[in-house]
Amino acid sequence: MSGLLLVLGRNGQLARALAEAGPAGFGRVVCAGRAQANLSVPGAAARLIQQLAPRAVINAAAWTAVDAAETEEEAAWRINAEAAGEAAHAARRIGARFIQVSTDYVFGGDDREGPFAEGAEPAPVNAYGRTKLAGEKRVLQAHPEAAVVRTSAVFSGRGADFPSAMWRLAAERDAIDVVDDQLTGPTPAADLADAVLALAGQRDAAGVFHACGEPHVSWARFAEAALAVSAAAGGPDAGIRPVSSAAFPRPAARPADSRLGGRRLTDATGLRPPDWRKGLAAAFETWRRTR
Ligand SMILES: NC(=O)c1ccc[n+]([C@@H]2O[C@H](COP(=O)([O-])OP(=O)(O)OC[C@H]3O[C@@H](n4cnc5c(N)ncnc54)[C@H](OP(=O)(O)O)[C@@H]3O)[C@@H](O)[C@H]2O)c1
């Protein structure tokens, strides 16, 4: 398969992992940052897509500041909902494949327990989840052959990911409070990139897919695993004090259980959920090298 693969996003975790993965069967890959397409500006992504005429577009750009979205929902909506829909529409007009990346935070707003299959009814608990769910709907409405890839707790050792926060805090403190009553499936950015690229190369894989790591864990267990890896490599170490969400109030509510399940990704691509624990050592080396 030749042709251009256009990635919306350049400095984010997934965008970087996609750049590192290379063109994956496409002729070349271009990762477009804000300078090329600022998603806050109506029409910017659509213009770039029209200009570059890619064979496939992966939208790896998003408003990901979960707490800030509570007070800036309109700005988050613009990027996560409107711009995603506009980009999907532009891709459809030129016959390009479109992959939208979404989140487990579309779930959790009811008392149901995960893991949630692809067809489960979403119920977001916060503004970020609402904007991402609106993005999913707009993308699939504008481009019915598009793929929406939901993922969770992405990490890479870069930026604001959870293990990096634990390593930074462990360098400053003896103990860290981490919630133990919220469950997730941590996902190495490199594995997410593999899943997204596999779907980008398959024109007939439409609709919602779930791509996240296993085993599912609480954030406290995730933190313990991250610190075990850094301690073993001579890096920061600290005790983890499991606490309840009630003891750790934040501006945005978090889902108690947003674990993703389902088999559509495996059925379509043969890829199985990665064991996220295998991605921690590489993430720690990245964090140590780049902090
Ligand atoms: N991180 C997670 O734990 C997580 C969990 C579930 C789902 N997801 C989803 O996975 C996808 C990738 O997340 P990530 O972890 O790679 O996110 P990230 O590291 O926060 O990166 C977000 C990307 O979006 C870009 N962006 C933000 N505002 C923009 C704008 N106005 N115009 C153009 N680009 C803009 C950023 O560009 P700059 O570099 O210029 O800021 C950055 O490249 C997103 O759809 C996210 O919702 C992430």
The ligand as an ORCA input file, in Angstrom:
! r2SCAN-3c Opt
* xyz 0 1
  N      -3.324      9.839     27.501
  C      -4.250      8.975     27.913
  O      -4.161      8.416     29.015
  C      -5.425      8.661     27.039
  C      -6.420      7.795     27.545
  C      -7.512      7.493     26.742
  C      -7.608      8.029     25.478
  N      -6.647      8.877     25.017
  C      -6.797      9.434     23.672
  O      -5.688      9.018     22.905
  C      -5.363     10.019     21.945
  C      -3.885     10.358     22.028
  O      -3.611     10.806     23.351
  P      -2.138     11.194     23.812
  O      -1.911     10.553     25.132
  O      -1.184     10.990     22.695
  O      -2.374     12.757     24.054
  P      -1.315     13.903     24.365
  O       0.019     13.309     24.636
  O      -1.943     14.792     25.372
  O      -1.238     14.659     22.980
  C      -2.313     15.396     22.491
  C      -1.970     15.885     21.106
  O      -3.018     16.732     20.653
  C      -2.446     17.892     20.122
  N      -3.337     19.038     20.216
  C      -3.956     19.497     21.322
  N      -4.637     20.618     21.008
  C      -4.429     20.835     19.684
  C      -4.854     21.819     18.774
  N      -5.633     22.843     19.142
  N      -4.456     21.729     17.484
  C      -3.651     20.737     17.084
  N      -3.201     19.771     17.898
  C      -3.588     19.824     19.186
  C      -1.193     18.109     20.946
  O      -0.355     18.968     20.274
  P       0.841     19.724     21.048
  O       1.904     18.717     21.192
  O       1.180     20.837     20.121
  O       0.289     20.186     22.369
  C      -0.678     16.694     21.056
  O       0.052     16.333     19.899
  C      -6.315     11.191     22.222
  O      -7.410     11.097     21.359
  C      -6.788     10.943     23.640
  O      -8.071     11.490     23.870
  C      -5.558      9.181     25.774
*
